[in-house]
Each structure stands twice: as structure tokens, then as C-alpha cells.
Amino acid sequence: MATVGDSNAASPREARTRPLALLIGDEELILLGNDVNALVESIDKLIAATYDALRRSGADGSRVEISQQAIKDYEELAEVLSTSGSRLGDPPVEIDRERARLLRQVVADLDGYQRRELTPGLLDLRKRLATGV
């Protein structure tokens, strides 16, 4: 796992070209590769911002531990999104409560702080996350 002193926390990921099926509650949602890439890029930016904030703040042990757990959770989500289900016939990625919480934060950051326009697929994801898990 990366630590607060790491200068390059997020490792480069290969861009996704194929769609990804997500299972949210009992409904399946297909995201285009570009939508998944936008989510992964946003996750990488959140991770980098967390590292920067920790370095600037001189955080104590408990804050560092909590932040490192959040970073680990985001890294795992990015890995799942970028590597799962390379074919539409593959089983969908199940979005449990924890993944849904993380994805809500990622989509909110994309739309708010990063000021990126959400595609129809990401708007549908936000809607389903709000009601489905």
C-alpha cells in the first residue's frame, strides 16, 4: 500500500475501451468505456488530493490511518472498474453499499469540484446509486 510520503500514489491504468456491466440492487447498468475511464480518472484525482492534503496538514496518526484506508478503498474500486468484465457476457460488477458510497462521492466530485459534464450514462449511474443500494 502507498504511504503519505509517496509522490505518485495512483499507478497509471490502461484506458478501458469496452463497456462495463454494473449490478446496482437488482438492476443492471451498462457503462461505456469512456464513462468508466472518467470514473477511474476522478478516483485517481481524489487519491492524489488526499495525499496532498495529508502532506500539507502534517496529520496525526489516526487521521493518516483513516485517510490511508479511504485511499485503499478508492484504489480497490478503481482496479475493479478498470479491469473487470472485458466482455458483455461476463458477470456484472456487483455494487454493494460500500462501493455505492464511494461511487456517489466520485460522481459528486466529477460533477461538482471537477466541473465535468456528466454523460447520460453517468447521470443514470448517479440516479441509480441514489435509489438502488
C-alpha positions in Angstrom: 0.0 0.0 0.0 1.1 3.5 -0.7 2.0 5.8 2.2 1.7 9.5 2.8 5.2 10.2 1.6 4.6 8.6 -1.8 4.9 11.1 -4.6 3.0 9.0 -7.2 0.2 7.2 -5.3 -2.0 6.3 -8.3 -0.4 4.0 -10.7 -1.2 4.6 -14.4 -4.0 2.5 -15.7 -4.8 1.3 -19.2 -7.8 3.1 -20.6 -10.9 1.0 -20.9 -12.3 0.5 -24.4 -15.2 -1.9 -23.7 -18.4 -1.3 -21.8 -18.7 -2.5 -18.2 -21.9 -4.0 -16.7 -22.7 -3.0 -13.1 -25.3 -4.6 -10.9 -26.9 -2.0 -8.6 -29.5 -3.5 -6.4 -31.4 -5.9 -8.7 -30.8 -3.8 -11.9 -28.0 -3.9 -14.4 -26.4 -0.8 -15.8 -24.0 -0.8 -18.8 -21.4 2.0 -18.7 -19.5 2.8 -21.8 -15.7 2.6 -21.6 -15.3 6.4 -21.7 -17.7 6.7 -18.7 -15.7 4.1 -16.7 -12.5 5.9 -17.6 -13.9 9.2 -16.4 -14.8 7.5 -13.0 -11.3 6.0 -12.7 -9.6 9.3 -13.6 -11.8 11.0 -10.9 -10.8 8.4 -8.4 -7.1 8.9 -9.2 -7.6 12.7 -8.7 -9.3 12.1 -5.3 -6.5 9.9 -4.2 -3.9 12.5 -5.3 -5.8 15.2 -3.5 -6.0 13.2 -0.3 -2.2 12.6 -0.4 -1.6 16.3 -1.0 -3.9 17.3 1.9 -2.2 14.9 4.3 1.2 16.1 3.4 0.2 19.8 3.8 -1.6 19.3 7.1 1.0 17.3 8.9 -1.8 15.0 10.0 -1.5 12.9 13.2 -1.5 9.0 13.2 -5.3 8.5 13.4 -6.1 10.9 10.6 -3.3 9.3 8.5 -4.7 5.8 9.2 -8.3 6.8 8.2 -7.1 8.6 5.1 -4.9 5.6 4.1 -7.9 3.3 4.5 -10.0 5.6 2.2 -7.2 5.7 -0.3 -7.0 1.9 -0.2 -10.8 1.7 -0.8 -10.7 4.1 -3.7 -7.7 2.2 -5.2 -9.6 -1.1 -5.0 -12.6 0.4 -6.6 -10.6 1.9 -9.5 -8.9 -1.5 -10.0 -12.3 -3.3 -10.2 -13.7 -0.7 -12.6 -10.7 -0.7 -14.9 -10.1 -4.5 -15.0 -13.4 -6.3 -14.6 -15.7 -7.7 -17.3 -13.9 -7.2 -20.5 -16.8 -8.8 -22.5 -20.5 -8.0 -22.2 -21.1 -11.7 -21.4 -19.0 -11.5 -18.3 -20.9 -11.2 -15.0 -21.6 -7.6 -13.9 -19.6 -5.9 -11.2 -21.8 -6.0 -8.0 -22.1 -2.6 -6.4 -22.6 -3.2 -2.7 -23.3 -0.5 -0.1 -19.6 0.4 0.3 -18.9 0.6 -3.5 -22.1 2.6 -3.9 -21.0 5.1 -1.2 -17.6 5.5 -2.9 -19.2 5.9 -6.4 -21.6 8.5 -5.1 -18.6 10.5 -3.8 -16.7 10.1 -7.1 -19.7 11.2 -9.3 -20.3 14.1 -6.9 -16.7 15.1 -7.3 -16.8 14.8 -11.1 -19.9 17.0 -11.3 -19.0 19.4 -8.5 -15.4 20.0 -7.8 -14.0 18.9 -11.2 -16.9 20.6 -13.0 -17.1 17.9 -15.7 -20.4 17.5 -17.5 -21.9 14.1 -16.7 -22.7 11.9 -19.7 -26.2 10.2 -19.9 -24.5 7.0 -18.6 -23.0 8.8 -15.6 -26.3 10.6 -14.9 -28.1 7.3 -14.9 -25.5 5.9 -12.6 -26.0 8.8 -10.2 -29.7 8.3 -10.2 -29.5 4.5 -9.6 -27.0 4.9 -6.8 -29.3 7.4 -5.1 -32.2 4.9 -5.2 -30.8 1.5 -5.7 -28.5 0.4 -2.9 
